[in-house]
Amino acid sequence: DVYFPEIPSNFRPVFTQDFASNINYSYQIWQKG
């Protein structure tokens, strides 16, 4: 099981945005290789 601590709802959208942009950035780097 993966444990996610309780995150305030006002914090969640920012966290999701940063997480998605990090995934996209890593994917672009991987594609170039």
C-alpha positions in Angstrom: 0.0 0.0 0.0 1.2 3.5 -0.7 0.7 6.0 2.1 -0.4 9.5 1.2 -0.5 11.9 4.1 -3.5 14.2 4.4 -3.0 17.2 2.1 -5.1 20.4 2.5 -7.4 20.8 -0.4 -6.0 24.3 -1.1 -2.5 22.8 -1.5 -3.4 19.9 -3.7 -3.9 21.7 -7.1 -0.4 23.3 -6.8 1.1 19.9 -5.9 -0.6 18.2 -8.8 0.5 21.0 -11.2 4.2 20.7 -10.1 4.1 16.9 -10.2 2.6 16.9 -13.8 5.2 19.4 -15.0 8.0 17.4 -13.5 6.7 14.3 -15.3 6.5 16.2 -18.6 10.0 17.6 -18.2 11.5 14.1 -17.4 9.6 12.6 -20.4 11.0 15.3 -22.8 14.6 14.7 -21.5 14.1 10.9 -22.0 12.8 11.4 -25.5 15.8 13.4 -26.5 18.1 10.6 -25.4 
